[in-house]
Amino acid sequence: MIGRLNHVAIAVPDLAAAVRKYRDTLGATVSEPQPLPEHGVTVVFVELDNTKTELLEPLGEGSPVAAFIERNPAGGIHHMCYEVTDIIAARDRLSAQGVRVLGDGEPKIGAHGNPVLFLHPKDFDGTLIELEEVPG
């Protein structure tokens, strides 16, 4: 059902500082910051040959990433994102198997302009999983 790894997301307390580390220290290509108010984050993508690293900074008081940073002040791995070709079929199959889809269960548009869903970390060995629909 899942395809390739789309990205690994790292929550950071200071996005500008994290960008400097990846761009200036590691020599990576880093996108411009993109605020995603619907998700409560500002993101940048570190472009790699085989995948991406997403750096997340809380945006607004109700950001779910703000709570993560409170528990992990230095930041850390927040989630892993896998590609699927049909997010509704994936959601329905997973729900039928007892996997909890977070939020209202309806896909939202993610940073790449594609529908995304998040799966409860307790159903995946303590790891928050994002599914992103990509054209097949």
TINUMI-275351 format. One record per atom (N, C-alpha, C): x, y negated, z; residue in three letters. Coordinates in Angstrom, 3 decimals, decimal comma, m for minus. Example, Ala and Ser with C-alpha at 12.3 -4.5 7.8 and 13.67 -1.06 7.14 Angstrom:
REM residues 2
{marza {13,190 5,690 7,800} ALA}
{marza {12,300 4,500 7,800} ALA}
{marza {13,200 3,300 7,800} ALA}
{marza {12,850 2,250 7,080} SER}
{marza {13,670 1,060 7,140} SER}
{marza {12,900 m0,030 7,870} SER}
END
This chain:
REM residues 136
{marza {0,816 1,193 0,000} MET}
{marza {0,000 0,000 0,000} MET}
{marza {0,861 m1,259 0,000} MET}
{marza {1,862 m1,345 0,905} ILE}
{marza {2,672 m2,565 0,922} ILE}
{marza {3,725 m2,495 m0,168} ILE}
{marza {4,065 m3,662 m0,657} GLY}
{marza {5,114 m3,782 m1,658} GLY}
{marza {6,411 m4,241 m1,017} GLY}
{marza {7,057 m5,147 m1,674} ARG}
{marza {8,365 m5,582 m1,190} ARG}
{marza {8,251 m6,527 m0,003} ARG}
{marza {9,349 m6,660 0,711} LEU}
{marza {9,451 m7,631 1,794} LEU}
{marza {9,477 m9,016 1,165} LEU}
{marza {8,522 m9,853 1,512} ASN}
{marza {8,476 m11,203 0,963} ASN}
{marza {9,384 m12,135 1,750} ASN}
{marza {9,275 m12,089 3,090} HIS}
{marza {10,143 m12,917 3,920} HIS}
{marza {10,125 m12,448 5,371} HIS}
{marza {11,147 m12,885 6,086} VAL}
{marza {11,211 m12,752 7,536} VAL}
{marza {11,117 m14,171 8,069} VAL}
{marza {10,201 m14,410 9,003} ALA}
{marza {9,984 m15,751 9,543} ALA}
{marza {10,667 m15,894 10,896} ALA}
{marza {11,359 m17,007 11,046} ILE}
{marza {12,032 m17,335 12,296} ILE}
{marza {11,440 m18,632 12,826} ILE}
{marza {10,898 m18,591 14,031} ALA}
{marza {10,392 m19,797 14,682} ALA}
{marza {11,584 m20,547 15,260} ALA}
{marza {11,611 m21,852 15,037} VAL}
{marza {12,734 m22,679 15,495} VAL}
{marza {12,196 m23,891 16,253} VAL}
{marza {12,929 m24,341 17,277} PRO}
{marza {12,478 m25,521 18,007} PRO}
{marza {12,791 m26,827 17,277} PRO}
{marza {13,763 m26,805 16,348} ASP}
{marza {14,177 m28,010 15,629} ASP}
{marza {14,444 m27,629 14,179} ASP}
{marza {13,478 m27,901 13,317} LEU}
{marza {13,570 m27,483 11,918} LEU}
{marza {14,751 m28,134 11,198} LEU}
{marza {14,978 m29,425 11,415} ALA}
{marza {16,083 m30,120 10,739} ALA}
{marza {17,429 m29,491 11,117} ALA}
{marza {17,605 m29,159 12,386} ALA}
{marza {18,856 m28,526 12,824} ALA}
{marza {19,014 m27,142 12,202} ALA}
{marza {17,916 m26,391 12,135} ALA}
{marza {17,967 m25,056 11,532} ALA}
{marza {18,302 m25,147 10,047} ALA}
{marza {17,710 m26,119 9,356} VAL}
{marza {18,006 m26,312 7,930} VAL}
{marza {19,490 m26,583 7,740} VAL}
{marza {20,054 m27,448 8,575} ARG}
{marza {21,498 m27,755 8,463} ARG}
{marza {22,347 m26,496 8,632} ARG}
{marza {21,981 m25,638 9,577} LYS}
{marza {22,750 m24,404 9,789} LYS}
{marza {22,734 m23,526 8,543} LYS}
{marza {21,543 m23,328 7,989} TYR}
{marza {21,433 m22,447 6,827} TYR}
{marza {22,034 m23,083 5,572} TYR}
{marza {21,773 m24,369 5,362} ARG}
{marza {22,253 m25,049 4,157} ARG}
{marza {23,740 m25,371 4,249} ARG}
{marza {24,156 m26,032 5,331} ASP}
{marza {25,522 m26,540 5,420} ASP}
{marza {26,516 m25,506 5,932} ASP}
{marza {26,104 m24,699 6,901} THR}
{marza {27,012 m23,713 7,481} THR}
{marza {27,065 m22,441 6,640} THR}
{marza {25,896 m21,933 6,237} LEU}
{marza {25,851 m20,684 5,473} LEU}
{marza {25,853 m20,900 3,960} LEU}
{marza {25,649 m22,144 3,513} GLY}
{marza {25,666 m22,428 2,079} GLY}
{marza {24,431 m21,959 1,328} GLY}
{marza {23,322 m21,823 2,021} ALA}
{marza {22,094 m21,323 1,399} ALA}
{marza {21,320 m22,445 0,709} ALA}
{marza {20,507 m22,052 m0,248} THR}
{marza {19,558 m22,965 m0,873} THR}
{marza {18,309 m22,988 0,001} THR}
{marza {17,913 m24,187 0,404} VAL}
{marza {16,792 m24,346 1,327} VAL}
{marza {15,769 m25,285 0,694} VAL}
{marza {14,489 m24,896 0,763} SER}
{marza {13,418 m25,720 0,199} SER}
{marza {13,181 m26,969 1,051} SER}
{marza {12,387 m27,862 0,511} GLU}
{marza {11,945 m29,032 1,275} GLU}
{marza {10,920 m28,588 2,321} GLU}
{marza {10,828 m29,289 3,456} PRO}
{marza {9,812 m28,956 4,460} PRO}
{marza {8,403 m29,085 3,882} PRO}
{marza {7,560 m28,153 4,268} GLN}
{marza {6,168 m28,131 3,794} GLN}
{marza {5,247 m27,998 5,002} GLN}
{marza {4,503 m29,066 5,350} PRO}
{marza {3,546 m28,943 6,454} PRO}
{marza {2,348 m28,100 6,029} PRO}
{marza {1,950 m27,192 6,913} LEU}
{marza {0,774 m26,345 6,691} LEU}
{marza {m0,161 m26,520 7,889} LEU}
{marza {m0,936 m27,605 7,911} PRO}
{marza {m1,783 m27,874 9,077} PRO}
{marza {m2,756 m26,748 9,410} PRO}
{marza {m3,261 m26,042 8,392} GLU}
{marza {m4,212 m24,956 8,637} GLU}
{marza {m3,582 m23,832 9,455} GLU}
{marza {m2,253 m23,687 9,336} HIS}
{marza {m1,529 m22,649 10,072} HIS}
{marza {m0,792 m23,213 11,290} HIS}
{marza {m0,778 m24,540 11,446} GLY}
{marza {m0,127 m25,154 12,602} GLY}
{marza {1,387 m25,115 12,559} GLY}
{marza {1,961 m25,136 11,354} VAL}
{marza {3,419 m25,070 11,230} VAL}
{marza {3,905 m25,962 10,089} VAL}
{marza {5,182 m26,304 10,172} THR}
{marza {5,929 m26,846 9,043} THR}
{marza {6,943 m25,777 8,685} THR}
{marza {7,086 m25,482 7,386} VAL}
{marza {7,964 m24,399 6,960} VAL}
{marza {8,993 m24,890 5,952} VAL}
{marza {10,111 m24,202 5,927} VAL}
{marza {11,067 m24,280 4,827} VAL}
{marza {11,446 m22,845 4,492} VAL}
{marza {11,833 m22,630 3,259} PHE}
{marza {12,252 m21,303 2,844} PHE}
{marza {13,727 m21,323 2,481} PHE}
{marza {14,445 m20,364 3,032} VAL}
{marza {15,837 m20,128 2,672} VAL}
{marza {15,782 m19,085 1,565} VAL}
{marza {16,224 m19,476 0,378} GLU}
{marza {16,131 m18,593 m0,789} GLU}
{marza {17,327 m17,639 m0,815} GLU}
{marza {17,030 m16,353 m0,935} LEU}
{marza {18,060 m15,324 m1,024} LEU}
{marza {17,840 m14,538 m2,304} LEU}
{marza {18,833 m13,795 m2,743} ASP}
{marza {18,690 m13,023 m3,974} ASP}
{marza {17,567 m11,991 m3,899} ASP}
{marza {17,396 m11,375 m2,729} ASN}
{marza {16,450 m10,265 m2,632} ASN}
{marza {15,185 m10,563 m1,836} ASN}
{marza {15,128 m11,710 m1,151} THR}
{marza {13,956 m12,077 m0,349} THR}
{marza {14,115 m13,519 0,103} THR}
{marza {13,357 m13,915 1,118} LYS}
{marza {13,461 m15,254 1,685} LYS}
{marza {13,459 m15,142 3,206} LYS}
{marza {14,008 m16,169 3,836} THR}
{marza {13,836 m16,371 5,267} THR}
{marza {12,982 m17,615 5,401} THR}
{marza {11,930 m17,532 6,192} GLU}
{marza {11,048 m18,676 6,425} GLU}
{marza {11,376 m19,231 7,803} GLU}
{marza {11,679 m20,517 7,864} LEU}
{marza {11,906 m21,192 9,142} LEU}
{marza {10,627 m21,938 9,486} LEU}
{marza {10,102 m21,702 10,691} LEU}
{marza {8,828 m22,268 11,150} LEU}
{marza {9,049 m23,209 12,319} LEU}
{marza {8,440 m24,375 12,245} GLU}
{marza {8,440 m25,303 13,373} GLU}
{marza {6,990 m25,605 13,713} GLU}
{marza {6,640 m25,656 15,005} PRO}
{marza {5,255 m25,959 15,370} PRO}
{marza {4,816 m27,302 14,799} PRO}
{marza {3,570 m27,369 14,374} LEU}
{marza {2,961 m28,594 13,866} LEU}
{marza {1,675 m28,817 14,644} LEU}
{marza {1,681 m29,770 15,532} GLY}
{marza {0,493 m30,077 16,322} GLY}
{marza {0,426 m29,274 17,613} GLY}
{marza {m0,426 m29,754 18,487} GLU}
{marza {m0,553 m29,161 19,827} GLU}
{marza {m1,101 m27,740 19,820} GLU}
{marza {m1,997 m27,428 18,899} GLY}
{marza {m2,624 m26,115 18,893} GLY}
{marza {m1,861 m25,069 18,102} GLY}
{marza {m0,641 m25,354 17,734} SER}
{marza {0,131 m24,429 16,914} SER}
{marza {0,397 m23,120 17,648} SER}
{marza {0,109 m21,971 17,000} PRO}
{marza {0,444 m20,699 17,639} PRO}
{marza {1,952 m20,525 17,782} PRO}
{marza {2,717 m21,220 16,964} VAL}
{marza {4,177 m21,122 17,060} VAL}
{marza {4,688 m21,904 18,269} VAL}
{marza {3,943 m22,915 18,712} ALA}
{marza {4,344 m23,663 19,910} ALA}
{marza {4,391 m22,743 21,123} ALA}
{marza {3,407 m21,866 21,254} ALA}
{marza {3,398 m20,918 22,371} ALA}
{marza {4,582 m19,965 22,275} ALA}
{marza {4,924 m19,555 21,060} PHE}
{marza {6,083 m18,677 20,855} PHE}
{marza {7,358 m19,390 21,306} PHE}
{marza {7,504 m20,662 20,936} ILE}
{marza {8,700 m21,432 21,319} ILE}
{marza {8,736 m21,647 22,831} ILE}
{marza {7,580 m21,822 23,448} GLU}
{marza {7,549 m21,954 24,917} GLU}
{marza {8,114 m20,704 25,580} GLU}
{marza {7,759 m19,534 25,033} ARG}
{marza {8,257 m18,269 25,596} ARG}
{marza {9,700 m17,977 25,176} ARG}
{marza {10,116 m18,546 24,043} ASN}
{marza {11,447 m18,301 23,472} ASN}
{marza {12,051 m19,648 23,075} ASN}
{marza {12,560 m20,426 24,036} PRO}
{marza {12,988 m21,797 23,758} PRO}
{marza {14,054 m21,934 22,660} PRO}
{marza {14,860 m20,912 22,467} ALA}
{marza {15,878 m20,971 21,411} ALA}
{marza {15,318 m20,566 20,047} ALA}
{marza {14,064 m20,094 20,015} GLY}
{marza {13,468 m19,595 18,780} GLY}
{marza {13,690 m18,095 18,653} GLY}
{marza {13,351 m17,556 17,496} GLY}
{marza {13,548 m16,137 17,257} GLY}
{marza {12,657 m15,633 16,133} GLY}
{marza {12,815 m14,365 15,815} ILE}
{marza {12,016 m13,775 14,741} ILE}
{marza {10,550 m13,802 15,148} ILE}
{marza {9,728 m14,361 14,291} HIS}
{marza {8,308 m14,533 14,567} HIS}
{marza {7,457 m13,466 13,881} HIS}
{marza {7,722 m13,206 12,583} HIS}
{marza {6,956 m12,183 11,875} HIS}
{marza {7,690 m11,732 10,622} HIS}
{marza {7,179 m10,640 10,065} MET}
{marza {7,662 m10,131 8,785} MET}
{marza {6,485 m10,160 7,820} MET}
{marza {6,757 m10,509 6,565} CYS}
{marza {5,701 m10,608 5,566} CYS}
{marza {5,947 m9,605 4,446} CYS}
{marza {4,925 m8,794 4,201} TYR}
{marza {4,970 m7,803 3,121} TYR}
{marza {3,960 m8,190 2,042} TYR}
{marza {4,297 m7,877 0,818} GLU}
{marza {3,423 m8,170 m0,303} GLU}
{marza {2,416 m7,040 m0,520} GLU}
{marza {1,206 m7,433 m0,904} VAL}
{marza {0,163 m6,500 m1,331} VAL}
{marza {m0,459 m7,067 m2,608} VAL}
{marza {m1,017 m6,185 m3,442} THR}
{marza {m1,623 m6,665 m4,688} THR}
{marza {m3,091 m7,031 m4,523} THR}
{marza {m3,748 m6,497 m3,487} ASP}
{marza {m5,163 m6,798 m3,242} ASP}
{marza {m5,357 m6,920 m1,735} ASP}
{marza {m5,393 m8,144 m1,243} ILE}
{marza {m5,426 m8,369 0,203} ILE}
{marza {m6,744 m7,916 0,829} ILE}
{marza {m7,845 m8,031 0,114} ILE}
{marza {m9,139 m7,591 0,654} ILE}
{marza {m9,159 m6,068 0,785} ILE}
{marza {m8,676 m5,358 m0,227} ALA}
{marza {m8,614 m3,895 m0,148} ALA}
{marza {m7,679 m3,469 0,978} ALA}
{marza {m6,549 m4,168 1,130} ALA}
{marza {m5,607 m3,847 2,209} ALA}
{marza {m6,255 m4,087 3,564} ALA}
{marza {m6,935 m5,225 3,722} ARG}
{marza {m7,625 m5,537 4,985} ARG}
{marza {m8,658 m4,472 5,317} ARG}
{marza {m9,469 m4,111 4,335} ASP}
{marza {m10,533 m3,147 4,588} ASP}
{marza {m9,967 m1,778 4,942} ASP}
{marza {m8,932 m1,365 4,252} ARG}
{marza {m8,301 m0,066 4,543} ARG}
{marza {m7,703 m0,068 5,947} ARG}
{marza {m6,996 m1,136 6,297} LEU}
{marza {m6,373 m1,223 7,616} LEU}
{marza {m7,432 m1,290 8,721} LEU}
{marza {m8,458 m2,102 8,516} SER}
{marza {m9,533 m2,212 9,519} SER}
{marza {m10,201 m0,861 9,753} SER}
{marza {m10,411 m0,107 8,682} ALA}
{marza {m11,022 1,222 8,803} ALA}
{marza {m10,144 2,172 9,614} ALA}
{marza {m8,847 1,890 9,660} GLN}
{marza {m7,912 2,716 10,427} GLN}
{marza {m7,687 2,170 11,834} GLN}
{marza {m8,436 1,121 12,199} GLY}
{marza {m8,348 0,583 13,550} GLY}
{marza {m7,328 m0,524 13,738} GLY}
{marza {m6,712 m0,992 12,675} VAL}
{marza {m5,753 m2,091 12,776} VAL}
{marza {m6,523 m3,391 12,963} VAL}
{marza {m6,065 m4,216 13,897} ARG}
{marza {m6,712 m5,494 14,167} ARG}
{marza {m6,141 m6,586 13,264} ARG}
{marza {m7,029 m7,225 12,515} VAL}
{marza {m6,667 m8,378 11,696} VAL}
{marza {m6,928 m9,613 12,553} VAL}
{marza {m5,959 m10,504 12,632} LEU}
{marza {m6,099 m11,678 13,492} LEU}
{marza {m7,002 m12,731 12,861} LEU}
{marza {m7,475 m13,648 13,702} GLY}
{marza {m8,363 m14,715 13,237} GLY}
{marza {m9,731 m14,158 12,912} GLY}
{marza {m10,357 m14,768 11,918} ASP}
{marza {m11,704 m14,339 11,540} ASP}
{marza {m11,700 m13,212 10,515} ASP}
{marza {m10,507 m12,730 10,150} GLY}
{marza {m10,406 m11,617 9,210} GLY}
{marza {m10,450 m12,036 7,758} GLY}
{marza {m10,661 m13,318 7,510} GLU}
{marza {m10,691 m13,813 6,143} GLU}
{marza {m9,326 m14,387 5,780} GLU}
{marza {m8,839 m14,080 4,577} PRO}
{marza {m7,532 m14,620 4,169} PRO}
{marza {m7,538 m16,148 4,133} PRO}
{marza {m6,383 m16,712 4,465} LYS}
{marza {m6,146 m18,142 4,328} LYS}
{marza {m5,047 m18,319 3,289} LYS}
{marza {m4,946 m19,482 2,728} ILE}
{marza {m3,900 m19,742 1,747} ILE}
{marza {m2,597 m20,051 2,495} ILE}
{marza {m1,539 m19,330 2,137} GLY}
{marza {m0,243 m19,498 2,779} GLY}
{marza {0,651 m20,477 2,052} GLY}
{marza {1,897 m20,533 2,473} ALA}
{marza {2,868 m21,495 1,957} ALA}
{marza {3,167 m21,323 0,479} ALA}
{marza {2,980 m20,127 m0,057} HIS}
{marza {3,246 m19,896 m1,476} HIS}
{marza {2,004 m20,082 m2,341} HIS}
{marza {0,906 m20,532 m1,714} GLY}
{marza {m0,330 m20,724 m2,460} GLY}
{marza {m1,124 m19,449 m2,661} GLY}
{marza {m0,742 m18,377 m1,962} ASN}
{marza {m1,406 m17,081 m2,081} ASN}
{marza {m2,177 m16,762 m0,799} ASN}
{marza {m3,197 m15,914 m0,889} PRO}
{marza {m3,934 m15,509 0,309} PRO}
{marza {m3,049 m14,687 1,262} PRO}
{marza {m3,194 m14,960 2,561} VAL}
{marza {m2,439 m14,235 3,587} VAL}
{marza {m3,358 m13,834 4,736} VAL}
{marza {m2,965 m12,772 5,422} LEU}
{marza {m3,605 m12,300 6,654} LEU}
{marza {m2,505 m11,887 7,623} LEU}
{marza {m2,814 m11,939 8,916} PHE}
{marza {m1,870 m11,474 9,931} PHE}
{marza {m2,477 m10,298 10,683} PHE}
{marza {m1,630 m9,345 11,026} LEU}
{marza {m2,039 m8,126 11,730} LEU}
{marza {m1,483 m8,157 13,145} LEU}
{marza {m2,264 m7,680 14,077} HIS}
{marza {m1,912 m7,744 15,497} HIS}
{marza {m0,589 m7,033 15,769} HIS}
{marza {0,321 m7,708 16,485} PRO}
{marza {1,628 m7,088 16,769} PRO}
{marza {1,540 m5,805 17,595} PRO}
{marza {0,516 m5,667 18,417} LYS}
{marza {0,397 m4,444 19,222} LYS}
{marza {0,090 m3,228 18,363} LYS}
{marza {m0,380 m3,465 17,139} ASP}
{marza {m0,656 m2,352 16,230} ASP}
{marza {0,557 m1,987 15,378} ASP}
{marza {1,644 m2,779 15,482} PHE}
{marza {2,847 m2,539 14,676} PHE}
{marza {4,110 m2,687 15,511} PHE}
{marza {4,146 m1,923 16,610} ASP}
{marza {5,354 m1,808 17,428} ASP}
{marza {5,885 m3,148 17,914} ASP}
{marza {4,968 m4,067 18,250} GLY}
{marza {5,373 m5,353 18,800} GLY}
{marza {5,768 m6,387 17,764} GLY}
{marza {5,511 m6,127 16,498} THR}
{marza {5,903 m7,054 15,430} THR}
{marza {4,662 m7,616 14,744} THR}
{marza {4,572 m8,938 14,704} LEU}
{marza {3,513 m9,598 13,960} LEU}
{marza {3,776 m9,374 12,476} LEU}
{marza {2,780 m8,897 11,764} ILE}
{marza {2,912 m8,593 10,325} ILE}
{marza {2,003 m9,539 9,551} ILE}
{marza {2,568 m10,142 8,521} GLU}
{marza {1,791 m10,947 7,577} GLU}
{marza {1,698 m10,168 6,274} GLU}
{marza {0,526 m10,161 5,690} LEU}
{marza {0,336 m9,611 4,352} LEU}
{marza {0,064 m10,777 3,417} LEU}
{marza {0,748 m10,783 2,273} GLU}
{marza {0,549 m11,835 1,285} GLU}
{marza {0,186 m11,196 m0,051} GLU}
{marza {m0,927 m11,647 m0,608} GLU}
{marza {m1,339 m11,124 m1,912} GLU}
{marza {m0,501 m11,790 m2,999} GLU}
{marza {0,098 m10,954 m3,832} VAL}
{marza {0,872 m11,444 m4,975} VAL}
{marza {0,366 m10,719 m6,223} VAL}
{marza {0,416 m11,385 m7,349} PRO}
{marza {m0,023 m10,716 m8,584} PRO}
{marza {0,768 m9,445 m8,827} PRO}
{marza {0,079 m8,409 m9,249} GLY}
{marza {0,699 m7,102 m9,467} GLY}
{marza {1,449 m7,012 m10,694} GLY}
END
